[in-house]
């Protein structure tokens, strides 16, 4: 399915890069990519959205692709760019899905844009860093413990860590991406990290790092600071999380399911971090539309 790239101007003299596909008059499905995540289409997801009348809208967060960096941004700041994107598209309402590092950004939309966001889903997304009663790094693979340990130490330490990582990952290809991710990939995730999906993941990584590490760095720093919004969305929220997740441990999904008021939990012991995008995206969309009161 054909996708169209473009940019829009936003406040502060910045630009935001967009990737839009699907029926022009469809309700926007705003997708928040993981971290690091570049602006690359994934045909099966776009096809599933279009089959449900949804117009897929992906955008590069500040510092990724052609989107201008926004140093010091918080998770909450995503609401500014989403508002500008909707206005540019002539859309009033939308639904949203955030995967992995996109999960907190989807929750921000539900909390901060209640008159426009009809429903949101966090898929394998993290909980707040200082979540009460959660050992935030427990169960993470060593690669992520090292990364977020650097983020906690501050921007300089994180920059040095990510610059070294980017040199290793920037040239990753589909056939070797599972090996490149190392201990982060569970057996469940290895089973889906093949073929078209593996190629997509590699292309997304390459796109994310094409302009440097600013987007990746600023995502990580935002995750370990206060997110800047209350976890009390007035719009319906679904929490999807797999028990075989070594990127963002299952305990994060369990915590969110308990602490996001009215959340609809989908806590699936046999799923991994990546599998839900491949095995369950249609179910996620059907659930999202149901939460929004738009069941077909």
N, C-alpha and C positions, 0 to 999 in steps of 0.2 A: 504494500500500500504506500502510495507516494506521501512523503513528508516534506514540509516546507520550513526552512530555516529563515529566521529574520532577527532583527534587533529592535528594541524600543528604548526610548529615552526615559529615564526616571529621575527623581529628585536628586539634587546634589551633583548634577552633571555626569551621572553614571549612565551606562547602557546595560541592558539585560538581553541575553541571547535566548531566543525561543525556538522550539521545534514543535510544529503543530501538524496533526494528521487526523483524518476521519471526517465525518459529515459536518459541513460548514455550519449548519444550524443546530448541531447537537449540543447538549449540555456539556460544558467543559469538565473533563476529568484531568485535574492538575496533579501531575506525578512529581514527587520529590525524590530525586535519585539518592543512592547511598554515598558513602564517603570512602575514597574519592570517587566521584561519578561524573563522567563526561556526557555530553549531549549527543547520544547515539540512539537511533530508533531500534526497537525490538519488535519485529513483525508479528509474532504470536500475540503479544500483549495489545498492540494496536488493533489487530483484527478482532480480538475478544471485546475490546471497548467499542469498536465501531458496530459490532453485531448487536450491541445493547443501546445503540443510538448516541454514544458518547464521543465527544471530540477530544482526542488525546492532546494535552498541552504539557510539554516538558520545558523546563527552563534551567539554565545554568546559574547556580547560585554565585554570588560575587566572588571573583577570583578564579572561576572556572571558565574555560573557553574564551569567548569574547566578552563575557560579563566583567565589568570593572570591579576590581577588588574594593572591599569595604572593611578596612582594618578595624578590629575591635567590635565587629558586629556580634549581636546576640542572636539566639534562636528566634526570639520574638520579632527581630527586624525583618524576617521573611514576609511578614504581613504587609509591609510597605510595598515590596516588589510584587506580591500577588495582587494587591489592589491595582497597581499600575498595569499589570498584565491583563487583568479582567477588563479594565477600562479601555485598553488598546484594542481588545477583541470585541468590544461592545457587548460584553456579557455581564449579567447582574449576579447570577448565582452559579455555584459550581460544587462539585464533590472532589475529594482529594484522597490520594493514597501516598504514603511515604514509606519507603523501604530502608531498613537499616538506619544509616545516618539521616535519611529523609523522614524517619518516623517522628522525631521531636518537632520537625517543621510542619508536618501534617497536624499534629496536636495544637501547635501554635495557631494554625488557621481556624481550627474549631473553637479555640478560646477567644481569639482576638477579632475574628470576622464573622460574628454570629448572624448578621443579617444577610450574608452572602454564601457562607459555607453551609451546605445542607447536611453533610455528613463527612466523616474522616475515618481513615483506617491507618493505624500504625502496624507495619508488617516487619517483624524482627527488629523493631526499634528499641533504642535504649531508654532507660529511666533517668531521671535527674541525678547528677553526680552525687549530690548530698542527700539522696533519698533516705528518709528515716527508716532504719531497720534493714537496709540493703547493703551488703558488702559488694560494692559496685564492680570490682574487678575479679571477684571470686568466680572461677569457672571459665574465665577468658583464656584463650590460648596465649602462649608466651609472647607472640608477636604483638598482640594488642595490649598486653600488660606493659610491654616496653614502650609502645607508642604513647599510651595515655599517661604512663609514668613521666615521660618527657613533657607532655602537655601540662601536667601538674607543676612541673619544675619551672615552666614559663616559656615565653615565645622563643627565646634564644635557643634553649635546649631542644624544643620541638622542631625549630627550623633546621638545626643541624641533623637531627634524626631523620626528618622527612626528605631532606636533600639527598642523603645517602640512600634512602629507600627508593626515591624516585629514579635514581640512576639504575637501580636493579629492575624496576618494574616498568619503566617507560617503553621498553621494547618487547614486552610480554606478548605472546601470541596464544591463540586458542588452545593448541595442543599442549602447551606447557604452563597454562595458567594455574592449574590445580597444584602443580609442584611449586610454583612461585609463591602461592599462598601458604604453603607449608602446613603447620599445625592448626591453622585456622579452619581448614576444611575437614569436616567430619566425613564418615563413610556415607552418610545420607547425602551430603552435598557432592561428594565425588561422583555419585551415581548420576547426577543431573548435569555436572560440569563437563559436558561433552558437546560435540557438534555445533549446531547453531548457537546454543546458549553460551558455550565456551568462547566462541568467536565474538559474540556480543560483549561478554564480560571483558575480554582482552581489548576490544575496540573502545569500550567505555573507559577503561583505565588509561589507554593511550591518549584519548581525547581529554581526560581530566588533567593529565600532566603535561599536555602540549604547551601550555603557557607558563609552566612553573608550578610551585607548590602552594601559592597563596590561598586558593580555595580550600584545599585539604587542611592546611595549617589553621585557617580561621574557623573552619568547621570544628576541628578538634578543640580549639581553645574555647569556642562557644559551648561545647558539650560539658566541659568541666567547670564552667562558671554558672551563675544563676541564669536560668533560661529567659527570665524576663516576663513571664506570664503565669497566671495561676492554672493549676491542673484541675480546673473546674469548668470544662467546656459546657456551654449551653446548647451546643449542637451534638447530635449523636456521634459516638465514637466506638469503633471496633478495635480490639487488640488481638493481633495474630502473632503467635510465636511458637517456634519449634523447640522440642526438648533436646535436639542434637545440635544446638547452636553453640559454636565455639567463638564466634565473633562477638555476639551480644548474648550472654548467658540467659537461659530459660527463666532464671529468677527475675530478670528485668521485666519480662512479659507478665509474670505472676504479680509483681509489684504494681505495675500499671493497671492490671485488671482489678486489683483491690483498691487502688487510690484514685483512679479517674472516675468521677461520679457518673454512674449509669452506664459505664462501659460494657460493651458486649464482648466477652472473652472467647477466643478460639485458641486454646492452649493445647498444642498437638505434640505429644511426646515423641512421635516417630519422625517428625519433620526436622530439617536442618535450618541453616540461616538462608541459604540460597534456594532451597527446594520450593518454597511457597510461590515464588515467581513463576516457576515452571509447572508445578503440579496443581496449583490452586488459584491462579489469577482470576479465572472465571467465577469461582466461588466467592472470592473476595469482592469482585464487582457486584455480583448478585446481592450479597449481604449489604454492601454499601448502598445500593439503590433501595433495598428494603428499609435500611435505617433512615434514609432520606424521604421515605414515604412515596417512592417512585417505582415500586414493584411492578414488573411488567404483567 
